[in-house]
Amino acid sequence: MINVFFVLAVLGILYAWIKRNSGKSWKQKEIFLLGLFLGIFLFSNTWDFMIYYVVICGTLFFGNLKRYLNSTDMKPSDMRTGIKWSVVQWIELLLTAVLISLPFHLQFKSVMVQGIGIVKIHTAFYQFCVLWAFPLLICGLFGVSTLIKNRNFTNKKTRNLFYKINVSDLYGVVLSLCAMGLILIPEIVYVRDIYEKTAPRANTMFKLTYQAYILFALMMSYILVFFVADRIKILQETKLDNRYEKKVRLSKVQITVGGMAIILLISTCGYFVNATTNWFTGFPLKNKYQTLNATAYIENAIPEDAAAIRWLNKNITGQPTVLEACGDSYKDYDNRVSAMTGLPTVLGWYVHEWLWRNNLDEENKRRTDVETIYTSTDKKEVQELLDKYEVNYIFIGSCEYQKYEGVNVALLSSLGEIVFKKENTMIVKL
């Protein structure tokens, strides 16, 4: 979710580049900025690096062809020049991204990916259509109509599609093709990970189609404006003084396609009602309102823990380690302290840590050690474990009492200073 902001910035910079492309890569600040963002993707969301490296490379390639083949007198040398500068820019992007992310990769090694697998069970056709029929129809027709409208034969042997095409339409075609590729790839191959036995395509489908939604959404907005503007332009060109003197009629193909598009668009609106009803457990009511503040729910659910978390955010500087109960994926309150303070803990979400490292030995060891710290009566053993993980603060709250039977509050309190206490929730500074 955080990376969406960077993704939109990349798409904007990429459009700025294709609008003012001057050819030589070392004279273009956009190339460096794109490499910078790709470097950020490498440590914030590696999937987005792979996706948008392809999107950027495709745009650079077609943008360079547009620059060097933008004439009726197209020469083979122009094609070679466009390809040459594209390759140079691809390499420049990759080197910039690697250098930007190098400090992160020197400290972190991921073994999440276990190879590439071939998809054996595919999405049912009707389900695929429910998700993608509308954007595929709109973007597919836009791509075909753009190519047909801008085709140009310089001679009997050569077709130059880059001579008349508008750069905005060219960029739109590239994004449409990339979006289509993102929804088709999970039907062919998938990235192998720890979910392979139960849901092999889960991560591949999620990460790729998530970005496909973004690209399709941008493109359908552009196509809608393009279509309306094109209709207005046609009406203006007719210069009608009286609408009854002459009529501007749409062809049967346009009427058919437009009608289908309207029906499909209206059909997607049902999702809004269904999603809203399920989210609010009924029709939206004022007392069921969910704020955009993702931490607000804790204020009502576990107010003592919320107060302790506020204390940490207000009083702690730097990155001291705060011990809390080990959590698991998508639970209501698991790892609420580290999530809402940004402070490190001994073990985060168990399955996600397993996914990144593909090895349960360390996770199992840490989970056992955390439980030992909270429940052991051996002060020496507890102190050794706290020293081992360089723990600075011990958080004792609702999750700890729930997950560990017999939390040894007396022993933990004796190890340091109680800096926060509200009812049964407390923070001990070591």
C-alpha positions as semicolon CSV with decimal commas, in nm:
position;residue;x (nm);y (nm);z (nm)
1;M;0,000;0,000;0,000
2;I;0,281;0,241;0,090
3;N;0,448;0,169;-0,243
4;V;0,140;0,282;-0,439
5;F;0,248;0,644;-0,387
6;F;0,586;0,567;-0,542
7;V;0,424;0,370;-0,825
8;L;0,204;0,666;-0,921
9;A;0,509;0,894;-0,909
10;V;0,695;0,658;-1,145
11;L;0,406;0,656;-1,392
12;G;0,395;1,037;-1,384
13;I;0,771;1,073;-1,437
14;L;0,756;0,819;-1,717
15;Y;0,487;1,020;-1,893
16;A;0,694;1,337;-1,849
17;W;0,987;1,155;-2,010
18;I;0,796;1,035;-2,314
19;K;0,655;1,384;-2,368
20;R;1,000;1,549;-2,383
21;N;1,227;1,261;-2,484
22;S;1,556;1,403;-2,612
23;G;1,726;1,073;-2,681
24;K;2,058;1,067;-2,496
25;S;2,008;0,909;-2,157
26;W;2,276;1,092;-1,960
27;K;2,106;1,423;-2,039
28;Q;1,773;1,311;-1,897
29;K;1,701;1,360;-1,527
30;E;1,390;1,142;-1,558
31;I;1,605;0,832;-1,613
32;F;1,790;0,892;-1,286
33;L;1,465;0,955;-1,098
34;L;1,314;0,635;-1,237
35;G;1,626;0,442;-1,134
36;L;1,599;0,598;-0,787
37;F;1,241;0,479;-0,747
38;L;1,327;0,133;-0,878
39;G;1,598;0,118;-0,612
40;I;1,335;0,203;-0,349
41;F;1,116;-0,075;-0,490
42;L;1,398;-0,324;-0,438
43;F;1,377;-0,288;-0,061
44;S;1,014;-0,175;-0,017
45;N;0,840;-0,420;-0,253
46;T;1,060;-0,629;-0,482
47;W;0,758;-0,742;-0,685
48;D;0,701;-0,381;-0,792
49;F;1,064;-0,357;-0,902
50;M;1,017;-0,647;-1,142
51;I;0,682;-0,516;-1,266
52;Y;0,781;-0,155;-1,320
53;Y;1,124;-0,230;-1,458
54;V;0,938;-0,400;-1,744
55;V;0,685;-0,114;-1,769
56;I;0,964;0,147;-1,778
57;C;1,176;-0,050;-2,025
58;G;0,877;-0,095;-2,256
59;T;0,795;0,276;-2,243
60;L;1,157;0,373;-2,305
61;F;1,174;0,138;-2,602
62;F;0,859;0,264;-2,772
63;G;0,938;0,623;-2,677
64;N;1,278;0,600;-2,844
65;L;1,128;0,441;-3,153
66;K;0,880;0,726;-3,166
67;R;1,167;0,979;-3,148
68;Y;1,388;0,822;-3,414
69;L;1,117;0,690;-3,648
70;N;0,907;1,007;-3,640
71;S;0,928;1,076;-4,012
72;T;0,803;0,939;-4,342
73;D;1,160;0,866;-4,450
74;M;1,226;0,580;-4,208
75;K;1,573;0,423;-4,229
76;P;1,711;0,100;-4,077
77;S;1,976;0,310;-3,900
78;D;1,699;0,499;-3,717
79;M;1,565;0,172;-3,582
80;R;1,912;0,069;-3,465
81;T;1,963;0,406;-3,296
82;G;1,635;0,377;-3,108
83;I;1,720;0,024;-2,991
84;K;2,073;0,128;-2,892
85;W;1,959;0,412;-2,667
86;S;1,689;0,192;-2,517
87;V;1,946;-0,071;-2,415
88;V;2,175;0,198;-2,271
89;Q;1,888;0,335;-2,064
90;W;1,783;-0,011;-1,945
91;I;2,135;-0,072;-1,815
92;E;2,150;0,275;-1,661
93;L;1,822;0,211;-1,477
94;L;1,940;-0,123;-1,343
95;L;2,275;0,010;-1,221
96;T;2,110;0,308;-1,049
97;A;1,854;0,085;-0,876
98;V;2,119;-0,160;-0,753
99;L;2,339;0,119;-0,616
100;I;2,046;0,287;-0,439
101;S;1,940;-0,040;-0,271
102;L;2,291;-0,169;-0,202
103;P;2,302;-0,066;0,169
104;F;1,981;-0,263;0,227
105;H;2,093;-0,576;0,044
106;L;2,428;-0,580;0,221
107;Q;2,235;-0,624;0,548
108;F;1,941;-0,836;0,437
109;K;1,909;-1,157;0,241
110;S;1,576;-1,297;0,129
111;V;1,527;-1,660;0,031
112;M;1,153;-1,629;-0,026
113;V;1,159;-1,729;-0,393
114;Q;1,218;-2,098;-0,461
115;G;1,195;-2,087;-0,838
116;I;0,930;-2,059;-1,108
117;G;0,647;-2,309;-1,147
118;I;0,408;-2,387;-1,432
119;V;0,042;-2,325;-1,352
120;K;-0,165;-2,644;-1,348
121;I;-0,499;-2,511;-1,224
122;H;-0,624;-2,203;-1,407
123;T;-0,888;-1,943;-1,331
124;A;-1,235;-2,042;-1,451
125;F;-1,326;-1,846;-1,764
126;Y;-1,640;-1,691;-1,614
127;Q;-1,443;-1,578;-1,307
128;F;-1,175;-1,429;-1,528
129;C;-1,444;-1,240;-1,719
130;V;-1,606;-1,112;-1,399
131;L;-1,275;-0,955;-1,299
132;W;-1,126;-0,846;-1,628
133;A;-1,381;-0,842;-1,914
134;F;-1,457;-0,471;-1,883
135;P;-1,100;-0,334;-1,869
136;L;-0,987;-0,582;-2,135
137;L;-1,264;-0,474;-2,370
138;I;-1,201;-0,102;-2,323
139;C;-0,821;-0,113;-2,331
140;G;-0,810;-0,375;-2,605
141;L;-1,035;-0,173;-2,836
142;F;-0,838;0,142;-2,756
143;G;-0,513;-0,029;-2,853
144;V;-0,652;-0,171;-3,178
145;S;-0,823;0,154;-3,280
146;T;-0,506;0,354;-3,202
147;L;-0,293;0,129;-3,419
148;I;-0,543;0,132;-3,704
149;K;-0,587;0,509;-3,688
150;N;-0,213;0,577;-3,693
151;R;-0,086;0,318;-3,936
152;N;0,118;0,466;-4,214
153;F;0,292;0,304;-4,511
154;T;0,608;0,486;-4,616
155;N;0,659;0,235;-4,894
156;K;0,532;-0,105;-4,995
157;K;0,766;-0,289;-4,757
158;T;0,764;-0,066;-4,450
159;R;0,490;0,017;-4,202
160;N;0,567;0,304;-3,965
161;L;0,329;0,310;-3,670
162;F;0,529;0,581;-3,494
163;Y;0,499;0,860;-3,749
164;K;0,158;1,006;-3,664
165;I;0,078;0,852;-3,326
166;N;0,030;1,091;-3,035
167;V;0,276;1,028;-2,748
168;S;-0,010;1,017;-2,497
169;D;-0,183;0,745;-2,699
170;L;0,148;0,559;-2,738
171;Y;0,202;0,568;-2,361
172;G;-0,155;0,449;-2,312
173;V;-0,101;0,154;-2,545
174;V;0,215;0,055;-2,357
175;L;0,040;0,068;-2,018
176;S;-0,257;-0,127;-2,155
177;L;-0,029;-0,401;-2,289
178;C;0,156;-0,418;-1,957
179;A;-0,170;-0,444;-1,763
180;M;-0,289;-0,726;-1,990
181;G;0,041;-0,906;-1,939
182;L;0,009;-0,879;-1,561
183;I;-0,326;-1,061;-1,557
184;L;-0,216;-1,327;-1,806
185;I;0,120;-1,421;-1,647
186;P;-0,040;-1,584;-1,336
187;E;-0,235;-1,809;-1,572
188;I;0,094;-1,941;-1,714
189;V;0,363;-1,932;-1,443
190;Y;0,391;-1,852;-1,073
191;V;0,666;-1,780;-0,821
192;R;0,720;-2,076;-0,590
193;D;0,717;-2,004;-0,215
194;I;0,594;-2,152;0,113
195;Y;0,230;-2,139;-0,004
196;E;0,293;-2,375;-0,295
197;K;0,117;-2,677;-0,144
198;T;-0,204;-2,495;-0,046
199;A;-0,228;-2,186;-0,271
200;P;0,058;-2,190;-0,522
201;R;-0,050;-1,884;-0,723
202;A;-0,159;-1,671;-0,427
203;N;0,136;-1,431;-0,405
204;T;0,194;-1,413;-0,779
205;M;-0,172;-1,343;-0,851
206;F;-0,201;-1,088;-0,571
207;K;0,113;-0,887;-0,647
208;L;0,073;-0,879;-1,027
209;T;-0,300;-0,816;-1,055
210;Y;-0,282;-0,550;-0,782
211;Q;-0,068;-0,341;-1,018
212;A;-0,284;-0,441;-1,315
213;Y;-0,580;-0,276;-1,139
214;I;-0,382;0,047;-1,106
215;L;-0,278;0,050;-1,472
216;F;-0,625;-0,041;-1,595
217;A;-0,786;0,226;-1,377
218;L;-0,557;0,497;-1,514
219;M;-0,606;0,383;-1,870
220;M;-0,985;0,355;-1,857
221;S;-1,001;0,710;-1,720
222;Y;-0,783;0,830;-2,005
223;I;-0,982;0,637;-2,266
224;L;-1,312;0,777;-2,138
225;V;-1,185;1,136;-2,165
226;F;-1,028;1,056;-2,502
227;F;-1,356;0,914;-2,637
228;V;-1,566;1,210;-2,519
229;A;-1,312;1,463;-2,650
230;D;-1,301;1,281;-2,984
231;R;-1,682;1,295;-3,015
232;I;-1,679;1,668;-2,932
233;K;-1,409;1,727;-3,192
234;I;-1,617;1,554;-3,460
235;L;-1,919;1,764;-3,372
236;Q;-1,714;2,083;-3,385
237;E;-1,569;1,993;-3,723
238;T;-1,917;1,959;-3,873
239;K;-1,983;2,327;-3,791
240;L;-2,355;2,272;-3,759
241;D;-2,559;2,591;-3,740
242;N;-2,877;2,393;-3,707
243;R;-2,880;2,042;-3,564
244;Y;-3,171;1,950;-3,793
245;E;-2,981;2,033;-4,112
246;K;-2,735;1,753;-4,075
247;K;-2,692;1,471;-3,827
248;V;-2,370;1,322;-3,698
249;R;-2,436;0,954;-3,663
250;L;-2,233;0,685;-3,492
251;S;-2,164;0,367;-3,684
252;K;-2,333;0,043;-3,583
253;V;-2,000;-0,089;-3,454
254;Q;-1,954;0,216;-3,229
255;I;-2,310;0,189;-3,100
256;T;-2,268;-0,184;-3,027
257;V;-1,932;-0,148;-2,853
258;G;-2,046;0,160;-2,661
259;G;-2,360;-0,018;-2,545
260;M;-2,162;-0,320;-2,429
261;A;-1,918;-0,094;-2,244
262;I;-2,202;0,090;-2,066
263;I;-2,365;-0,239;-1,958
264;L;-2,035;-0,374;-1,827
265;L;-1,958;-0,048;-1,647
266;I;-2,298;-0,045;-1,475
267;S;-2,256;-0,411;-1,377
268;T;-1,938;-0,330;-1,184
269;C;-2,126;-0,084;-0,961
270;G;-2,289;-0,374;-0,777
271;Y;-1,957;-0,450;-0,611
272;F;-1,964;-0,117;-0,428
273;V;-2,296;-0,197;-0,259
274;N;-2,188;-0,551;-0,172
275;A;-1,849;-0,445;-0,033
276;T;-1,993;-0,157;0,167
277;T;-2,268;-0,373;0,316
278;N;-2,024;-0,645;0,422
279;W;-1,770;-0,401;0,563
280;F;-2,023;-0,219;0,780
281;T;-2,224;-0,533;0,866
282;G;-2,531;-0,384;0,706
283;F;-2,617;-0,057;0,541
284;P;-2,373;0,218;0,651
285;L;-2,480;0,374;0,979
286;K;-2,316;0,656;1,171
287;N;-2,241;0,434;1,470
288;K;-2,072;0,181;1,238
289;Y;-1,839;0,437;1,080
290;Q;-1,483;0,316;1,024
291;T;-1,229;0,598;1,019
292;L;-0,929;0,619;0,790
293;N;-0,708;0,605;1,099
294;A;-0,593;0,243;1,110
295;T;-0,502;0,269;1,480
296;A;-0,832;0,412;1,601
297;Y;-1,000;0,076;1,662
298;I;-0,754;-0,006;1,940
299;E;-0,871;0,295;2,142
300;N;-1,205;0,121;2,194
301;A;-1,095;-0,243;2,183
302;I;-0,795;-0,231;2,418
303;P;-0,770;0,126;2,552
304;E;-0,498;0,040;2,809
305;D;-0,270;-0,095;2,535
306;A;-0,353;0,205;2,317
307;A;-0,243;0,440;2,595
308;A;0,083;0,248;2,636
309;I;0,148;0,265;2,262
310;R;0,087;0,640;2,269
311;W;0,339;0,667;2,551
312;L;0,602;0,486;2,344
313;N;0,541;0,709;2,042
314;K;0,568;1,022;2,256
315;N;0,866;0,931;2,474
316;I;1,090;0,693;2,280
317;T;1,361;0,807;2,038
318;G;1,581;0,589;1,821
319;Q;1,511;0,221;1,757
320;P;1,519;0,032;2,088
321;T;1,380;-0,322;2,084
322;V;1,041;-0,362;2,251
323;L;0,942;-0,714;2,351
324;E;0,579;-0,810;2,289
325;A;0,390;-1,135;2,232
326;C;0,461;-1,315;1,903
327;G;0,183;-1,270;1,650
328;D;0,045;-1,419;1,333
329;S;-0,093;-1,287;1,008
330;Y;-0,402;-1,064;0,997
331;K;-0,508;-1,107;1,359
332;D;-0,685;-0,815;1,523
333;Y;-0,418;-0,716;1,773
334;D;-0,109;-0,926;1,703
335;N;0,216;-0,726;1,698
336;R;0,015;-0,411;1,754
337;V;0,308;-0,244;1,937
338;S;0,572;-0,283;1,665
339;A;0,316;-0,208;1,392
340;M;0,197;0,117;1,550
341;T;0,530;0,246;1,678
342;G;0,772;0,128;1,412
343;L;0,997;-0,011;1,686
344;P;1,162;-0,352;1,636
345;T;1,052;-0,659;1,830
346;V;1,193;-1,008;1,871
347;L;0,950;-1,183;1,634
348;G;0,683;-1,036;1,408
349;W;0,415;-1,220;1,213
350;Y;0,518;-1,584;1,222
351;V;0,404;-1,688;0,873
352;H;0,534;-1,372;0,704
353;E;0,875;-1,418;0,866
354;W;0,868;-1,777;0,743
355;L;0,777;-1,656;0,394
356;W;1,075;-1,418;0,377
357;R;1,330;-1,661;0,520
358;N;1,191;-2,002;0,415
359;N;1,329;-2,154;0,733
360;L;1,129;-2,215;1,051
361;D;1,422;-2,299;1,278
362;E;1,494;-1,939;1,380
363;E;1,124;-1,847;1,406
364;N;1,045;-2,147;1,628
365;K;1,343;-2,073;1,848
366;R;1,245;-1,708;1,893
367;R;0,881;-1,793;1,960
368;T;0,986;-2,033;2,236
369;D;1,230;-1,780;2,381
370;V;0,966;-1,505;2,394
371;E;0,724;-1,732;2,577
372;T;1,002;-1,829;2,818
373;I;1,075;-1,463;2,897
374;Y;0,713;-1,395;2,985
375;T;0,646;-1,712;3,185
376;S;0,974;-1,840;3,333
377;T;1,046;-1,820;3,704
378;D;1,421;-1,842;3,648
379;K;1,549;-1,484;3,666
380;K;1,891;-1,572;3,528
381;E;1,743;-1,751;3,226
382;V;1,511;-1,459;3,151
383;Q;1,793;-1,204;3,181
384;E;2,015;-1,404;2,946
385;L;1,742;-1,416;2,682
386;L;1,674;-1,043;2,717
387;D;2,045;-0,973;2,672
388;K;2,060;-1,210;2,376
389;Y;1,793;-1,016;2,185
390;E;1,908;-0,676;2,316
391;V;1,562;-0,597;2,456
392;N;1,525;-0,244;2,598
393;Y;1,156;-0,243;2,692
394;I;0,912;-0,518;2,794
395;F;0,548;-0,459;2,697
396;I;0,293;-0,643;2,914
397;G;-0,064;-0,602;2,793
398;S;-0,380;-0,777;2,674
399;C;-0,215;-0,994;2,406
400;E;0,058;-1,112;2,642
401;Y;-0,196;-1,217;2,908
402;Q;-0,407;-1,388;2,643
403;K;-0,127;-1,576;2,467
404;Y;0,085;-1,681;2,765
405;E;-0,069;-1,846;3,068
406;G;0,093;-1,730;3,388
407;V;0,279;-1,415;3,281
408;N;0,537;-1,357;3,555
409;V;0,465;-0,989;3,614
410;A;0,653;-0,978;3,944
411;L;0,976;-1,111;3,795
412;L;0,960;-0,892;3,484
413;S;0,887;-0,584;3,693
414;S;1,192;-0,653;3,909
415;L;1,424;-0,647;3,608
416;G;1,393;-0,273;3,551
417;E;1,180;0,036;3,600
418;I;0,805;0,049;3,534
419;V;0,779;0,359;3,313
420;F;0,411;0,318;3,224
421;K;0,120;0,149;3,400
422;K;-0,254;0,160;3,344
423;E;-0,465;-0,112;3,504
424;N;-0,299;-0,441;3,397
425;T;-0,096;-0,294;3,110
426;M;0,260;-0,185;3,181
427;I;0,593;-0,109;3,016
428;V;0,917;-0,206;3,189
429;K;1,237;-0,027;3,094
430;L;1,547;-0,244;3,137
